Amino acid sequence: MILEEYIKGRELTISIIEKGGQPVVLPILELKPKRRFYDYEAKYTAGLTEFIVPAPMDDKLKEEIEKLSKRIFNALGCRHFARIDGILKENQFYFLEVNTIPGLTDLSDLPVSARAAGMGFEELIDLIVKEALKPD
């Protein structure tokens, strides 16, 4: 069992993709579940979670979260794409986890952030595959 302190705050997810071998942070997504928690049902049932992208915050805080997310991505040796999840409470970002194989459905966070960056689903998948096929 893992026991963690509950941190009440804004749920954020930061999607990162590589372009030219460099991590690029897509617009930060805030999740607002219509249920108490962002559970399985809220995650996979259309209409049970509101996606706010880009998440409203001042530029300085956004830059800090983006910089931290890139550091986490690089420190853990992530490649091609990943998603960093955390809670924002009183302008303090609490890192929760890294998802190295984030979902790629219509309701998934990474494609929503990619759309907010002006990238269609096919373009996103094409970029991920091309990055993965590049020789090291």
VMD Tcl script that draws the C-alpha trace (Angstrom):
set ca {
  {0.00 0.00 0.00}
  {1.11 3.54 -0.71}
  {-0.19 6.25 1.54}
  {0.07 9.88 0.48}
  {-1.07 13.13 1.96}
  {-4.11 14.52 0.15}
  {-3.33 17.90 -1.37}
  {-6.43 19.85 -2.29}
  {-5.75 22.06 -5.27}
  {-5.98 22.35 -9.02}
  {-5.21 19.18 -10.98}
  {-2.72 19.91 -13.75}
  {-1.23 17.75 -16.43}
  {1.77 18.78 -18.48}
  {2.26 16.98 -21.78}
  {5.75 16.88 -23.27}
  {6.72 15.77 -26.74}
  {10.13 15.74 -28.35}
  {10.80 17.76 -31.49}
  {14.23 17.38 -32.97}
  {15.25 15.41 -29.89}
  {14.37 18.29 -27.53}
  {11.47 18.22 -25.05}
  {8.69 20.68 -25.85}
  {5.97 21.45 -23.31}
  {2.47 21.62 -24.77}
  {-0.13 23.97 -23.25}
  {-0.74 23.04 -19.61}
  {-4.11 21.37 -19.03}
  {-6.24 21.78 -15.92}
  {-8.70 19.00 -15.15}
  {-11.95 19.84 -13.39}
  {-13.84 16.63 -12.69}
  {-17.56 16.95 -12.05}
  {-17.20 14.19 -9.46}
  {-15.23 14.48 -6.21}
  {-12.13 12.82 -7.67}
  {-10.67 12.33 -11.11}
  {-11.40 8.60 -11.02}
  {-11.89 6.00 -13.76}
  {-15.42 7.15 -14.57}
  {-14.49 10.84 -14.65}
  {-11.52 9.99 -16.86}
  {-13.28 7.82 -19.44}
  {-16.85 9.17 -19.57}
  {-17.44 12.08 -21.92}
  {-18.74 15.15 -20.10}
  {-17.63 14.16 -16.58}
  {-14.46 16.26 -16.69}
  {-13.94 19.79 -17.93}
  {-10.62 20.40 -19.70}
  {-9.26 23.93 -19.35}
  {-6.37 24.50 -21.71}
  {-4.29 26.47 -21.38}
  {-4.72 26.40 -17.61}
  {-5.10 29.94 -16.31}
  {-2.01 31.14 -14.42}
  {0.49 33.94 -14.60}
  {3.42 33.66 -16.98}
  {6.06 33.32 -14.26}
  {4.31 30.34 -12.64}
  {3.69 28.75 -16.06}
  {7.39 29.05 -16.92}
  {8.40 27.52 -13.55}
  {6.08 24.53 -14.07}
  {7.29 24.05 -17.66}
  {10.96 24.20 -16.57}
  {10.36 21.72 -13.72}
  {8.46 19.39 -16.05}
  {11.33 19.36 -18.56}
  {13.80 18.65 -15.74}
  {11.68 15.71 -14.56}
  {11.33 14.41 -18.15}
  {15.11 14.56 -18.66}
  {16.08 13.29 -15.19}
  {13.96 10.16 -15.62}
  {15.33 9.50 -19.11}
  {11.95 9.90 -20.80}
  {11.95 9.81 -24.57}
  {9.58 10.90 -27.34}
  {6.57 11.81 -25.15}
  {5.28 11.70 -21.58}
  {2.84 13.39 -19.26}
  {3.68 14.98 -15.90}
  {0.80 15.14 -13.40}
  {0.57 17.33 -10.33}
  {-1.47 19.53 -8.06}
  {-1.24 23.31 -7.92}
  {-1.99 24.69 -4.47}
  {-1.43 28.35 -3.64}
  {1.00 28.76 -6.57}
  {3.07 25.75 -5.43}
  {3.26 22.83 -7.87}
  {3.29 19.38 -6.25}
  {4.64 16.75 -8.65}
  {2.66 13.49 -8.41}
  {3.73 11.18 -11.22}
  {5.02 10.70 -14.74}
  {2.99 8.77 -17.25}
  {5.41 7.47 -19.88}
  {2.65 5.96 -22.00}
  {-0.19 8.49 -21.75}
  {-3.50 7.75 -23.40}
  {-4.08 8.73 -27.00}
  {-7.89 8.67 -27.23}
  {-10.32 11.53 -27.87}
  {-10.69 11.97 -24.10}
  {-6.96 11.72 -23.33}
  {-5.00 14.65 -21.97}
  {-2.02 14.69 -24.35}
  {-4.11 14.98 -27.56}
  {-6.18 17.75 -25.91}
  {-3.00 19.71 -25.14}
  {-1.68 19.05 -28.65}
  {-4.93 20.42 -30.15}
  {-4.53 23.55 -28.01}
  {-1.07 23.94 -29.55}
  {-2.61 23.73 -33.04}
  {-1.54 20.14 -33.66}
  {-4.03 17.63 -35.04}
  {-4.12 14.02 -33.86}
  {-2.50 12.64 -37.02}
  {0.28 15.24 -36.81}
  {0.89 14.35 -33.15}
  {1.16 10.62 -33.87}
  {3.35 11.27 -36.91}
  {5.74 13.38 -34.82}
  {5.95 10.77 -32.04}
  {6.64 7.96 -34.50}
  {9.25 9.95 -36.43}
  {11.05 10.89 -33.20}
  {11.02 7.26 -32.07}
  {12.45 6.04 -35.37}
  {15.40 8.46 -35.36}
  {18.73 6.73 -34.72}
  {20.31 7.58 -31.37}
}
mol new
graphics top color blue
foreach p $ca { graphics top sphere $p radius 0.5 }
foreach p [lrange $ca 0 end-1] q [lrange $ca 1 end] { graphics top cylinder $p $q radius 0.2 }
display resetview
